[in-house]
Amino acid sequence: MQQGIHPAYGPVVFRDRAANYAFLTRSTATSDKTVEWEDGNTYPVIDVEISDASHPFYTGTARVLDTAGRVERFERRYGRRGAN
């Protein structure tokens, strides 16, 4: 890698406030806000809107849409395409 052209890569805490969940990872993202982590060190913190702790797909609260029923209702109402 060329020196001096890449952003700094270091530890960052990502925090999902909706789920009260945070994790420490490495990233090029940075922030002016900091938080003291469990190991006693201070790291930059980035607040995120949604994470695997609050996303409906990962938490098992996702709704399954009945797309087959919608298609059948549309076909009943407007007829099948190319039925002429």
C-alpha atoms as an extended CHARMM CRD file, in Angstrom:
* protein
*
        84  EXT
         1         1  MET       CA              0.0000000000        0.0000000000        0.0000000000  PROA      1               0.0000000000
         2         2  GLN       CA              1.1060000000        3.5210000000       -0.6770000000  PROA      2               0.0000000000
         3         3  GLN       CA              1.7860000000        5.5380000000        2.4250000000  PROA      3               0.0000000000
         4         4  GLY       CA             -0.1610000000        8.7110000000        3.1510000000  PROA      4               0.0000000000
         5         5  ILE       CA             -3.1650000000        8.2200000000        0.8490000000  PROA      5               0.0000000000
         6         6  HSD       CA             -5.3690000000        5.9730000000        2.9960000000  PROA      6               0.0000000000
         7         7  PRO       CA             -7.5690000000        7.1150000000        5.8980000000  PROA      7               0.0000000000
         8         8  ALA       CA             -6.6050000000        6.1460000000        9.4310000000  PROA      8               0.0000000000
         9         9  TYR       CA             -7.9090000000        2.7040000000       10.4200000000  PROA      9               0.0000000000
        10        10  GLY       CA             -8.5000000000        2.1960000000       14.1070000000  PROA      10              0.0000000000
        11        11  PRO       CA            -10.8670000000        1.0630000000       16.8490000000  PROA      11              0.0000000000
        12        12  VAL       CA            -14.3310000000        2.6600000000       16.8990000000  PROA      12              0.0000000000
        13        13  VAL       CA            -17.4500000000        1.9580000000       18.9840000000  PROA      13              0.0000000000
        14        14  PHE       CA            -20.7150000000        1.7160000000       17.0570000000  PROA      14              0.0000000000
        15        15  ARG       CA            -23.7270000000        2.3320000000       19.3020000000  PROA      15              0.0000000000
        16        16  ASP       CA            -27.3770000000        1.5510000000       18.5590000000  PROA      16              0.0000000000
        17        17  ARG       CA            -29.2940000000        3.7430000000       20.9820000000  PROA      17              0.0000000000
        18        18  ALA       CA            -32.6730000000        2.1950000000       20.1210000000  PROA      18              0.0000000000
        19        19  ALA       CA            -31.5530000000       -1.2380000000       21.3400000000  PROA      19              0.0000000000
        20        20  ASN       CA            -29.0600000000       -0.0290000000       23.9650000000  PROA      20              0.0000000000
        21        21  TYR       CA            -26.3740000000       -2.0650000000       22.1820000000  PROA      21              0.0000000000
        22        22  ALA       CA            -22.7850000000       -1.1730000000       21.3190000000  PROA      22              0.0000000000
        23        23  PHE       CA            -19.8390000000       -3.0100000000       19.8460000000  PROA      23              0.0000000000
        24        24  LEU       CA            -16.1780000000       -2.2470000000       19.3560000000  PROA      24              0.0000000000
        25        25  THR       CA            -14.6500000000       -2.8140000000       15.9420000000  PROA      25              0.0000000000
        26        26  ARG       CA            -12.0870000000       -1.2790000000       13.6090000000  PROA      26              0.0000000000
        27        27  SER       CA            -13.1020000000        1.2280000000       10.9620000000  PROA      27              0.0000000000
        28        28  THR       CA            -11.9720000000        4.2460000000        8.9760000000  PROA      28              0.0000000000
        29        29  ALA       CA            -15.0140000000        6.1550000000       10.2540000000  PROA      29              0.0000000000
        30        30  THR       CA            -14.3430000000        8.6630000000       13.0070000000  PROA      30              0.0000000000
        31        31  SER       CA            -16.2470000000       10.9370000000       15.3390000000  PROA      31              0.0000000000
        32        32  ASP       CA            -15.6410000000       13.8290000000       17.7150000000  PROA      32              0.0000000000
        33        33  LYS       CA            -17.7420000000       12.1050000000       20.4030000000  PROA      33              0.0000000000
        34        34  THR       CA            -16.0020000000        9.5580000000       22.6090000000  PROA      34              0.0000000000
        35        35  VAL       CA            -17.0390000000        6.8800000000       25.0700000000  PROA      35              0.0000000000
        36        36  GLU       CA            -15.1900000000        4.9190000000       27.7240000000  PROA      36              0.0000000000
        37        37  TRP       CA            -15.3110000000        1.2390000000       26.8080000000  PROA      37              0.0000000000
        38        38  GLU       CA            -15.3740000000       -1.8120000000       29.1130000000  PROA      38              0.0000000000
        39        39  ASP       CA            -11.5830000000       -2.1530000000       28.9500000000  PROA      39              0.0000000000
        40        40  GLY       CA            -11.1160000000        1.3470000000       30.4030000000  PROA      40              0.0000000000
        41        41  ASN       CA             -9.9050000000        2.9560000000       27.1570000000  PROA      41              0.0000000000
        42        42  THR       CA            -11.6480000000        5.8510000000       25.4330000000  PROA      42              0.0000000000
        43        43  TYR       CA            -12.7340000000        5.3550000000       21.8110000000  PROA      43              0.0000000000
        44        44  PRO       CA            -14.6140000000        7.4540000000       19.2520000000  PROA      44              0.0000000000
        45        45  VAL       CA            -18.3100000000        6.5280000000       19.1670000000  PROA      45              0.0000000000
        46        46  ILE       CA            -20.6520000000        6.5640000000       16.1760000000  PROA      46              0.0000000000
        47        47  ASP       CA            -24.4030000000        6.4010000000       16.8230000000  PROA      47              0.0000000000
        48        48  VAL       CA            -26.2940000000        4.3430000000       14.2520000000  PROA      48              0.0000000000
        49        49  GLU       CA            -30.0140000000        4.2720000000       13.4960000000  PROA      49              0.0000000000
        50        50  ILE       CA            -30.3180000000        0.5030000000       13.3080000000  PROA      50              0.0000000000
        51        51  SER       CA            -28.1560000000       -2.5490000000       13.9030000000  PROA      51              0.0000000000
        52        52  ASP       CA            -28.6110000000       -6.2920000000       14.0860000000  PROA      52              0.0000000000
        53        53  ALA       CA            -29.9190000000       -5.8470000000       17.6390000000  PROA      53              0.0000000000
        54        54  SER       CA            -32.8600000000       -3.6980000000       16.5210000000  PROA      54              0.0000000000
        55        55  HSD       CA            -33.5010000000       -4.6610000000       12.8770000000  PROA      55              0.0000000000
        56        56  PRO       CA            -36.7690000000       -6.6230000000       12.4970000000  PROA      56              0.0000000000
        57        57  PHE       CA            -35.1880000000       -9.2220000000       10.1970000000  PROA      57              0.0000000000
        58        58  TYR       CA            -32.5520000000      -10.1940000000       12.7620000000  PROA      58              0.0000000000
        59        59  THR       CA            -34.8020000000       -9.9420000000       15.8230000000  PROA      59              0.0000000000
        60        60  GLY       CA            -37.4550000000      -12.2190000000       14.3230000000  PROA      60              0.0000000000
        61        61  THR       CA            -40.2230000000       -9.6240000000       14.3380000000  PROA      61              0.0000000000
        62        62  ALA       CA            -40.2760000000       -9.1450000000       10.5680000000  PROA      62              0.0000000000
        63        63  ARG       CA            -43.6590000000       -9.4420000000        8.8820000000  PROA      63              0.0000000000
        64        64  VAL       CA            -44.0500000000      -11.7360000000        5.9030000000  PROA      64              0.0000000000
        65        65  LEU       CA            -46.0390000000      -10.1390000000        3.1160000000  PROA      65              0.0000000000
        66        66  ASP       CA            -48.5380000000      -12.2740000000        1.2440000000  PROA      66              0.0000000000
        67        67  THR       CA            -47.3420000000      -11.3790000000       -2.2410000000  PROA      67              0.0000000000
        68        68  ALA       CA            -49.1050000000      -14.3270000000       -3.8830000000  PROA      68              0.0000000000
        69        69  GLY       CA            -52.4550000000      -13.1320000000       -2.5230000000  PROA      69              0.0000000000
        70        70  ARG       CA            -51.8260000000       -9.6340000000       -3.7910000000  PROA      70              0.0000000000
        71        71  VAL       CA            -50.9680000000      -10.8820000000       -7.2640000000  PROA      71              0.0000000000
        72        72  GLU       CA            -54.0810000000      -13.0540000000       -7.3960000000  PROA      72              0.0000000000
        73        73  ARG       CA            -56.2790000000      -10.1680000000       -6.2460000000  PROA      73              0.0000000000
        74        74  PHE       CA            -54.7390000000       -7.9240000000       -8.9180000000  PROA      74              0.0000000000
        75        75  GLU       CA            -55.3350000000      -10.5550000000      -11.6030000000  PROA      75              0.0000000000
        76        76  ARG       CA            -58.9650000000      -11.0170000000      -10.5120000000  PROA      76              0.0000000000
        77        77  ARG       CA            -59.5460000000       -7.2810000000      -10.5860000000  PROA      77              0.0000000000
        78        78  TYR       CA            -57.7560000000       -6.4060000000      -13.8300000000  PROA      78              0.0000000000
        79        79  GLY       CA            -57.4250000000       -9.7510000000      -15.6070000000  PROA      79              0.0000000000
        80        80  ARG       CA            -54.3350000000      -11.6280000000      -16.6170000000  PROA      80              0.0000000000
        81        81  ARG       CA            -51.8440000000      -10.0000000000      -18.9240000000  PROA      81              0.0000000000
        82        82  GLY       CA            -52.0870000000      -11.2590000000      -22.4990000000  PROA      82              0.0000000000
        83        83  ALA       CA            -55.3980000000      -13.0420000000      -21.8950000000  PROA      83              0.0000000000
        84        84  ASN       CA            -56.8960000000      -11.5070000000      -25.0640000000  PROA      84              0.0000000000
